[in-house]
């Protein structure tokens, strides 16, 4: 198995996830703004599976921080909603490349990814406006 990176991690159940904290940091967005974007588009994001909302204590016992662990499709969708600056585009490329790198080097995650994509494709179809 390959090492986990700071962009994507493999959960104990074999699913690839990206944290909204990592996404916010990579795009130079506020964490609170990123979680608000997830909440605003929660129904659309959940068409690709449940969102795992988490709360952790801030540094040195500070204010609790909410974040969400997003699967590959959810992470790709949420970053597509963000305004394209040079930094955001570079991060989008890095995040998507990292998901594909995991799929290539870890076949078990690739099978899970394909099954997830097939399942969500049946429940959510694009229709012209």
C-alpha positions as CSV (number, residue, x, y, z in Angstrom):
1,X,0.0,0.0,0.0
2,X,1.2,3.6,-0.6
3,X,1.6,6.2,2.0
4,X,-1.2,8.5,3.0
5,X,-0.8,12.0,1.8
6,X,-2.0,15.3,3.2
7,X,-4.7,15.6,0.5
8,X,-6.4,12.2,0.6
9,X,-6.5,9.5,3.2
10,X,-7.7,5.9,3.2
11,X,-10.2,5.2,5.9
12,X,-10.2,1.8,7.8
13,X,-13.2,0.7,5.7
14,X,-11.1,1.2,2.5
15,X,-12.7,4.4,1.3
16,X,-10.7,7.4,0.0
17,X,-11.6,10.7,1.8
18,X,-10.6,14.3,1.7
19,X,-11.3,16.6,4.6
20,X,-12.9,20.0,4.1
21,X,-10.1,21.3,6.3
22,X,-7.5,20.2,3.8
23,X,-9.6,21.5,0.9
24,X,-10.0,24.9,2.6
25,X,-6.3,25.1,3.3
26,X,-5.3,24.1,-0.2
27,X,-7.6,26.7,-1.7
28,X,-6.9,29.5,0.8
29,X,-10.5,29.5,1.9
30,X,-11.8,29.9,5.4
31,X,-12.8,26.6,7.0
32,X,-16.2,28.0,8.0
33,X,-16.9,29.1,4.4
34,X,-16.0,25.7,3.1
35,X,-18.3,23.9,5.6
36,X,-21.1,26.4,4.8
37,X,-20.7,25.5,1.1
38,X,-21.0,21.8,2.0
39,X,-24.1,22.5,4.0
40,X,-25.7,24.6,1.2
41,X,-25.1,21.8,-1.3
42,X,-25.6,18.9,1.1
43,X,-28.5,17.3,-0.9
44,X,-26.5,17.3,-4.1
45,X,-23.3,16.0,-2.4
46,X,-25.2,13.3,-0.6
47,X,-26.4,11.9,-4.0
48,X,-22.8,10.4,-4.0
49,X,-23.1,9.0,-0.4
50,X,-23.5,10.2,3.1
51,X,-21.3,13.1,4.3
52,X,-19.3,12.4,7.4
53,X,-19.5,15.5,9.5
54,X,-17.0,15.6,12.4
55,X,-16.2,18.0,15.3
56,X,-12.7,18.3,16.8
57,X,-11.4,20.5,19.5
58,X,-9.4,23.5,18.3
59,X,-5.7,24.0,19.1
60,X,-4.9,24.1,22.8
61,X,-8.5,23.2,23.8
62,X,-10.0,26.1,21.9
63,X,-13.3,26.4,20.1
64,X,-14.7,23.2,18.5
65,X,-14.1,23.0,14.8
66,X,-16.5,21.3,12.4
67,X,-15.3,19.6,9.2
68,X,-16.6,17.0,6.8
69,X,-14.9,14.0,5.3
70,X,-15.8,13.8,1.6
71,X,-15.5,10.9,-0.7
72,X,-13.9,11.3,-4.2
73,X,-17.1,12.4,-6.0
74,X,-18.2,14.8,-3.2
75,X,-14.7,16.4,-3.0
76,X,-14.6,16.8,-6.8
77,X,-18.1,18.4,-6.8
78,X,-17.4,20.8,-3.9
79,X,-14.2,22.1,-5.5
80,X,-16.1,22.6,-8.7
81,X,-18.4,25.1,-6.9
82,X,-15.4,27.3,-5.9
83,X,-14.3,30.3,-7.9
84,X,-11.3,29.6,-10.1
85,X,-8.2,31.5,-9.1
86,X,-4.8,30.3,-10.1
87,X,-4.3,28.7,-6.6
88,X,-7.7,27.1,-6.7
89,X,-7.1,25.6,-10.1
90,X,-3.7,24.2,-9.0
91,X,-5.3,22.6,-5.9
92,X,-8.1,21.1,-7.9
93,X,-5.6,19.5,-10.2
94,X,-3.6,18.2,-7.3
95,X,-6.6,16.8,-5.5
96,X,-8.0,15.0,-8.5
97,X,-4.6,13.6,-9.4
98,X,-4.2,12.3,-5.8
99,X,-7.5,10.4,-6.0
100,X,-6.4,8.9,-9.3
101,X,-3.0,8.0,-7.9
102,X,-4.6,6.1,-5.1
103,X,-6.9,4.3,-7.5
104,X,-3.9,3.3,-9.6
105,X,-1.6,2.1,-6.8
106,X,-4.3,0.6,-4.6
107,X,-6.7,-1.6,-6.6
108,X,-9.1,-2.2,-3.7
109,X,-9.9,1.5,-3.6
110,X,-10.4,1.5,-7.3
111,X,-13.0,-1.2,-7.1
112,X,-14.8,0.7,-4.3
113,X,-14.6,3.9,-6.4
114,X,-16.1,2.3,-9.4
115,X,-18.9,0.7,-7.4
116,X,-19.7,4.0,-5.8
117,X,-19.8,5.8,-9.1
118,X,-22.1,3.2,-10.7
119,X,-24.5,3.3,-7.7
120,X,-24.6,7.1,-7.7
121,X,-25.0,7.4,-11.5
122,X,-28.3,5.5,-11.3
123,X,-29.8,7.9,-8.7
124,X,-28.6,11.2,-10.2
125,X,-28.9,11.9,-13.9
126,X,-28.2,15.2,-15.6
127,X,-31.2,16.7,-17.5
128,X,-30.9,19.6,-19.8
129,X,-32.5,22.8,-18.4
